[in-house]
């Protein structure tokens, strides 16, 4: 997993007036980068500081037409993964956006927790999404669609295979 923290001073050096602290995650379990934006707020009377979540972005801005074509499509499955893991992504982002050594030291365990995602249960919506993802990979000529699904979810190929077996059993995927 790659994590990049951009502080307001970095934006100013680039000629942008952005007061946000942004933490960007690039990870093999996400086809697109995830950006979490914070503002540091300080109470002028008490001196207390607060790190306030002010935005989230999923995706990239293409530099040209070729880059736009190469961007992966944002799917319902990707959104579901982000939403279900968001509390862990947020905790990891806060640790990276907090300039204390103790917070930075705790990010290793958090990163592992974010990466290991699996659904709470194999509900019909999840099975439909996995079946659709499998069909898309097969249609695109992927030689190892189960392995690709496993990587995108951060699980083993055998776990992805069990999901697809269950999707077939429930009728969301044709027997093949």
C-alpha positions in Angstrom: 0.0 0.0 0.0 1.3 3.5 -0.9 0.2 6.3 1.4 0.9 10.0 0.6 0.1 12.9 2.9 -0.1 16.4 1.4 0.0 19.2 3.9 -1.3 22.7 3.2 2.3 24.0 2.8 2.9 21.5 0.0 -0.2 22.9 -1.9 1.1 26.4 -1.4 4.5 25.5 -2.9 2.6 24.2 -5.9 0.7 27.5 -6.2 -2.6 26.2 -4.9 -4.5 27.7 -2.0 -5.7 24.5 -0.3 -6.0 24.5 3.4 -6.8 20.8 3.6 -4.4 18.0 4.7 -5.0 15.2 2.2 -4.1 11.5 2.7 -4.0 9.5 -0.5 -4.1 5.7 -0.5 -3.1 3.6 -3.6 -3.6 -0.1 -2.9 -4.0 -3.2 -5.0 -7.3 -3.9 -3.3 -8.7 -0.6 -4.7 -8.6 0.0 -8.5 -8.7 3.8 -7.9 -6.9 6.0 -5.4 -8.8 7.0 -2.3 -8.2 10.6 -0.9 -9.3 11.7 2.5 -9.3 15.4 3.3 -9.0 17.1 6.7 -8.9 20.6 8.1 -7.0 21.5 11.2 -9.2 23.7 13.4 -7.9 25.5 16.4 -10.0 27.1 19.1 -8.6 30.6 19.6 -9.8 30.7 23.2 -8.8 27.3 24.5 -6.0 26.4 22.1 -7.6 23.0 21.4 -7.0 21.5 18.0 -9.3 19.3 16.0 -8.7 17.3 12.9 -12.0 17.6 11.0 -13.0 15.3 8.1 -14.1 17.5 5.3 -14.1 15.3 2.2 -13.5 12.0 0.5 -12.6 11.3 -3.2 -12.4 8.1 -5.0 -10.8 8.2 -8.4 -8.2 10.0 -10.5 -8.2 13.0 -12.8 -6.9 12.0 -16.2 -4.2 14.2 -17.7 -5.3 13.5 -21.3 -7.6 11.3 -23.4 -5.3 8.3 -23.3 -5.1 8.4 -19.5 -8.9 8.7 -19.3 -9.3 5.6 -21.4 -6.8 3.7 -19.2 -8.7 4.5 -16.0 -10.5 1.6 -14.5 -14.3 1.9 -14.2 -15.7 2.7 -10.8 -18.1 -0.2 -10.0 -20.7 -0.8 -7.3 -18.4 -3.5 -5.9 -15.6 -1.0 -5.4 -17.9 1.5 -3.7 -19.2 -1.2 -1.4 -15.6 -2.2 -0.5 -14.8 1.4 0.3 -17.9 2.0 2.3 -17.5 -1.2 4.4 -13.9 -0.5 5.1 -14.3 3.3 5.5 -14.0 3.4 9.3 -10.6 1.7 9.0 -9.5 3.9 6.1 -10.5 6.9 8.1 -8.6 5.7 11.2 -5.5 5.1 9.1 -5.8 8.5 7.3 -6.2 10.3 10.7 -3.0 8.6 11.9 -1.1 9.8 8.8 -2.6 13.3 9.0 -1.6 13.6 12.7 2.0 14.9 13.0 2.8 12.9 16.1 5.3 10.0 16.2 2.9 7.8 18.3 0.2 8.1 15.7 2.6 7.3 12.9 3.9 4.2 14.7 0.3 2.8 14.9 -0.3 3.0 11.2 1.3 -0.4 10.4 -1.3 -2.4 12.2 -4.1 -0.2 10.8 -2.9 -0.8 7.2 -3.0 -4.5 7.7 -6.6 -4.3 9.1 -7.7 -2.2 6.1 -6.2 -4.5 3.6 -8.0 -7.7 4.9 -11.5 -7.0 3.7 -14.2 -9.6 3.5 -18.0 -9.2 3.6 -19.7 -9.6 7.0 -21.8 -12.2 5.3 -22.3 -13.4 1.7 -25.6 -11.6 1.2 -27.4 -11.6 -2.2 -26.1 -8.2 -3.2 -22.5 -9.1 -2.6 -23.0 -12.4 -4.5 -24.5 -10.6 -7.5 -21.7 -8.1 -7.5 -19.0 -10.8 -7.4 -20.8 -12.7 -10.2 -20.9 -9.5 -12.3 -17.3 -8.8 -11.6 -16.4 -12.4 -12.6 -18.4 -12.1 -15.9 -16.8 -8.8 -16.7 -13.3 -10.3 -16.3 -14.2 -13.3 -18.4 -15.7 -11.1 -21.1 -12.5 -9.0 -21.1 -10.4 -12.2 -21.7 -8.8 -12.3 -18.2 -6.9 -15.6 -18.1 -7.3 -15.8 -14.3 -10.5 -14.0 -13.3 -10.7 -15.7 -9.8 -7.1 -14.6 -9.0 -8.0 -11.0 -10.2 -11.1 -11.0 -8.0 -9.1 -12.3 -5.0 -6.5 -9.5 -5.5 -9.1 -6.8 -5.8 -10.7 -8.0 -2.5 -7.5 -8.7 -0.6 -8.4 -12.4 -0.1 -7.0 -15.7 -1.2 -8.1 -17.3 -4.6 -9.7 -20.1 -2.7 -11.9 -17.6 -0.8 -12.9 -15.9 -4.1 -13.6 -19.3 -5.6 -15.9 -20.1 -2.6 -17.8 -16.9 -3.2 -18.3 -17.8 -6.9 -19.4 -21.3 -6.0 -22.0 -19.8 -3.7 -23.1 -17.3 -6.4 -23.6 -20.2 -8.8 -25.5 -22.2 -6.2 -27.8 -19.2 -5.6 -28.3 -18.7 -9.3 -26.4 -15.5 -9.8 -23.9 -17.1 -12.1 -24.3 -19.8 -14.8 -22.7 -23.2 -14.1 -19.6 -23.6 -16.2 
